[in-house]
Amino acid sequence: MNKSLSLLLASMTLCSSATAYALVTPNPPTLNAKGYVLMDYQSGAILVGKNQDGALAPASLTKLMTAYVVGKEIESGRTSWDSKVAVSENAWSVKFPDSSKMFIKPGDNVTVADLMRGLIIQSGNDAAVALAEHVAGTESGFVALMNQWALSLGMSSTEFINAHGLDGEGIHTTPQNMAILMQRIIEDVPEVYELYSEKRFVWADIKQYNRNRLLWDNSLNVDGGKTGYTSEAGYSLVSSATEGQMRLISVVMGTPSKQTRVEASRQLLNYGFRFYETDQLAVADSDERSVRIWKGEGKNLSVGFEQDVYATYVRGKGRELSKEVEIYAPLIAPVKQGDIVGSVTWRVGVEEIMTEPLVAKSSIEQGSFFTRLIDTVVLWFKSLFSDTKSLWEG
């Protein structure tokens, strides 16, 4: 074999090996935790999970929901960041010995903004009670709001019994539910989420640092998260990080130490960014295509998606992505804006990764009697040839 041919074959072998290697995904890390999950923020895809639906004590992860509820109250106008809160005896910091607190005391008038920093950065149990009483009058009334919001967000395996997360009968959540909650905080109350990136807060001349040590990790762009610990729950951490256009959410619950929860979270996030990618498959409010509509005032209808569509898959598999459009033909007027008129399915190779409904982007009313008559005749002739596709392509 001549030298040139040998070099060519060697080069082809190396290229083939490199391609095969790029598509190999190792097993996810095995972590020393009671349960954990890694979720892609955009698509909601679960990339890694262990006991992700197991009922676990949330500890101070509970404060994620406390902050979410307050954020929604601010959004609704029922309170504001500048609103002053009178601290009650129930919220007094001395009532929480040997637990995290902001160090407020009865008679203090504290803004919601400062209490939220005390809740999020210092993980103050006293701040949690003060905010709960401010929003709902009593902590128990606020807990009812927390549980109502949990159900509305799809957190069906979660039950809160207080605003701070200290152990008690019946309190439980799951890693998957906590990932959903962090996803919704980022999406629904972004001003609240911004507080999770702050590294320190001073109240009563006491400087306290954010307990999420990943905020200081230069190997990851972690911009938020919440720690939790009780003797029942162990050490837990919810974190979110970005790399380019991709955002991941990690939840690690019930580790044996502070350092373990940090290392476990780092392993999950690094694994996700290294071996997965997220693509935007469709843009909300854009037209996917124009389809034929029958017996209407117009002959064509623009169809598209109500929301942005994302999918997450193994890195390097994007070139195998394909799309199949189905229209529920024939489309007969009247059609109202928002009506589901079809669907789009995306596949990577033969694996289906996402199906999203297609909706009408506008309304089309019935046409005149003459238009309906003509289209009825045309449809009858088309049906004789069973040419379903032509019914919407026109």
C-alpha positions, 0 to 999 in steps of 0.5 A: 500500500502506498504512503498516500493511501495509508495516510488517507485511510488513517485520516478517515479512521481518525475522523470516524473515531472522533465522530463516534466519540463525540456522540458517546454520552457517559453515565451520569454521576452517582451522588451521595444524596437522598435524591437529585435532579438536573433539569433544562430550564428552557425545555423542562427536560429531566437530564439526570434523576435519582429518587426525583419523585421521592418525598423528602423534607425541604428544610430552607428550600421552603423559602423558595416558595415563600419568595415566590409568593411574595414576588407574585404579591408584588406583581399583583400590586398588593404590596411593594418592594418599599412597603414597610413591615412591622416586625411582630413577636412571632417573627422575633429572631430570638424565637429561632435559636440555633437556626438561620436568621436576619436578626430582626426584633419586635418594633422594627419597621423593615421594607419588603426589599430588606426582608426579601434579602434577609430571606434569600441571602441570609436564609432568615427564618425570622424574615420568612415569618415577617413576610408571611404575616405581612402578606396574609395576616398570619403565617398559617394563612400564608402557608395556605397560599404557598400550598395553593401556588404549589398545586397551580405550578404542578408541584403535586407532591409538595406540602408546606406547613410553615414559611421557613422550612423547619421540620414538622409533621407532614412537610415534604417535597421532591427534587423534581418539584423543587426544580419546577419551582426554581424554573418558575421563579426565574420565569415568573418573578425575575426581580426576585430571582436577581436577589439570589445572585447577591453574595452578602447582606448586612442587617443590624450591623451583622454581615452575612454571606450567601450560603450558596458557595457555587456563587464563588465558583469560577468554573461555572456561571451560577447566578442563583440558588438556595441552600437548606439544612435540618437534621431531618432533611440533611444538606440540600442545594438548588442551583441554576447556571448558564452557559451560552444560551443554555440554562440548567437547574440542579437540585440536590437533597439530603447530602451528609455535608455542606461540601458534599451538596456543593460538589454534587451540584457542581458535578450535575451542572458540569455533566449537563453542560458538557454532554447536552445541548438545548435548541430553540425549535420554534418561536412564539407568535411567528407563522409556521406556515399558511394552510388552506381553509375551506368555506371561509371568508378567506382561503388561507390561514396562518398557523404557529405556536403559542409559546417558544418551543425548546428541546434538549438532546445529547450534544452532537445529535442536532444534525439528526433533527427532523420535523413532521407537520400534521394539519387536522384537515380539512379545516372548515370555517369558522376558526377562532384565533388560538384554536388547535388545528394541527401539531408538529413533532420533532425527532432526533433520529427515530426518537420522538423528542417533542410534540407541540400543537399548532394554533390558528394565528387569526380568526376566519369566519364563515364565507358566503353561501356561494363560497360554502357551496363551491367549497363543498363541491370541491371537497367532495371531489377531492375526497373521491381521490382520498388526497388528504394532503391536498385538502390543506395545501389547496 
